[in-house]
Amino acid sequence: MSTIFTKIVKGEIPSYKVAESDRFYAFLDINPISKGHTLVIPKSEIDYIFDMESKELSDMVAFAQNVAKGIKAAIPCKRVGVAVLGLEVPHAHIHLIPINSESDMDFRKPKLKLDGEEMNRIASSITAAIE
């Protein structure tokens, strides 16, 4: 059974793609806690991030680092926060969240409602900022 993230990677479900490699995919969270909130996933379907092979995990973190640099360049913020929760979707993923304070990382706060045009604009600006 495929996860929602696997369906996104395969193009069966649309996403706001930020970056992609042969092994990893980054896209905007559709229920963001801040503008530019991005998810980084392996294309291979694995439930828990710490069950990944060490090399694959380190490569994913390096991929996420490039995406985070793009987010910081495109979205006004002090830092890009990192969170690994892994409870919502049974597919390893890293949250990259533009933040100005620690409270910006509160997943309990109301999610932003952004229209497709704004999501496309944000995704494009991050993609353009990734080296």
VEXFI-794388 format. One record per residue (C-alpha): residue number from 1; residue in one letter; x, y, z. Coordinates in steps of 0.5 Angstrom, whole numbers, plus 500, padded with zeros to 3 digits. Layout:
BEGIN
- NUM  a  X  Y  Z .
...
END
This chain:
BEGIN
- 1  m  500  500  500 .
- 2  s  503  507  498 .
- 3  t  503  513  503 .
- 4  i  500  519  501 .
- 5  f  508  522  500 .
- 6  t  509  516  495 .
- 7  k  503  518  491 .
- 8  i  506  525  491 .
- 9  v  513  523  489 .
- 10  k  509  519  483 .
- 11  g  505  525  481 .
- 12  e  499  521  483 .
- 13  i  497  527  488 .
- 14  p  499  534  486 .
- 15  s  504  538  490 .
- 16  y  508  544  490 .
- 17  k  515  542  489 .
- 18  v  521  546  491 .
- 19  a  527  541  489 .
- 20  e  528  534  487 .
- 21  s  534  529  486 .
- 22  d  534  522  484 .
- 23  r  533  520  491 .
- 24  f  529  525  495 .
- 25  y  523  530  494 .
- 26  a  522  537  497 .
- 27  f  515  540  497 .
- 28  l  511  545  501 .
- 29  d  507  543  506 .
- 30  i  499  544  505 .
- 31  n  498  545  512 .
- 32  p  504  550  513 .
- 33  i  505  553  520 .
- 34  s  509  559  517 .
- 35  k  510  561  509 .
- 36  g  515  556  506 .
- 37  h  514  550  511 .
- 38  t  517  545  507 .
- 39  l  517  537  507 .
- 40  v  523  533  505 .
- 41  i  522  526  504 .
- 42  p  526  520  501 .
- 43  k  523  517  495 .
- 44  s  524  510  497 .
- 45  e  518  508  502 .
- 46  i  520  508  509 .
- 47  d  516  509  515 .
- 48  y  521  512  520 .
- 49  i  527  516  519 .
- 50  f  532  513  524 .
- 51  d  530  506  520 .
- 52  m  534  509  514 .
- 53  e  541  507  512 .
- 54  s  546  511  515 .
- 55  k  548  514  508 .
- 56  e  541  515  506 .
- 57  l  540  519  512 .
- 58  s  546  523  511 .
- 59  d  545  524  504 .
- 60  m  538  526  506 .
- 61  v  540  531  511 .
- 62  a  545  534  506 .
- 63  f  539  535  501 .
- 64  a  535  538  506 .
- 65  q  541  543  508 .
- 66  n  541  545  501 .
- 67  v  533  546  501 .
- 68  a  534  550  508 .
- 69  k  539  555  505 .
- 70  g  534  556  499 .
- 71  i  528  557  504 .
- 72  k  532  562  508 .
- 73  a  534  566  502 .
- 74  a  527  566  499 .
- 75  i  523  567  506 .
- 76  p  525  573  511 .
- 77  c  526  569  517 .
- 78  k  532  569  522 .
- 79  r  533  561  522 .
- 80  v  530  555  518 .
- 81  g  527  550  524 .
- 82  v  528  543  523 .
- 83  a  523  538  526 .
- 84  v  522  530  525 .
- 85  l  516  528  528 .
- 86  g  514  522  524 .
- 87  l  507  521  527 .
- 88  e  502  524  521 .
- 89  v  504  520  515 .
- 90  p  508  513  515 .
- 91  h  513  515  511 .
- 92  a  520  519  513 .
- 93  h  520  526  513 .
- 94  i  523  532  515 .
- 95  h  520  539  516 .
- 96  l  524  545  515 .
- 97  i  520  551  517 .
- 98  p  522  559  517 .
- 99  i  522  561  524 .
- 100  n  523  568  527 .
- 101  s  522  565  534 .
- 102  e  522  558  538 .
- 103  s  514  559  538 .
- 104  d  514  559  531 .
- 105  m  515  551  531 .
- 106  d  509  550  535 .
- 107  f  505  545  531 .
- 108  r  499  546  535 .
- 109  k  498  553  533 .
- 110  p  493  554  527 .
- 111  k  495  552  520 .
- 112  l  496  558  515 .
- 113  k  491  558  509 .
- 114  l  494  560  503 .
- 115  d  491  559  496 .
- 116  g  494  555  490 .
- 117  e  497  562  487 .
- 118  e  501  564  493 .
- 119  m  503  557  494 .
- 120  n  506  556  487 .
- 121  r  509  563  488 .
- 122  i  513  561  495 .
- 123  a  515  554  492 .
- 124  s  518  558  485 .
- 125  s  522  563  490 .
- 126  i  525  557  494 .
- 127  t  527  553  488 .
- 128  a  530  559  485 .
- 129  a  534  561  491 .
- 130  i  537  553  491 .
- 131  e  544  553  488 .
END
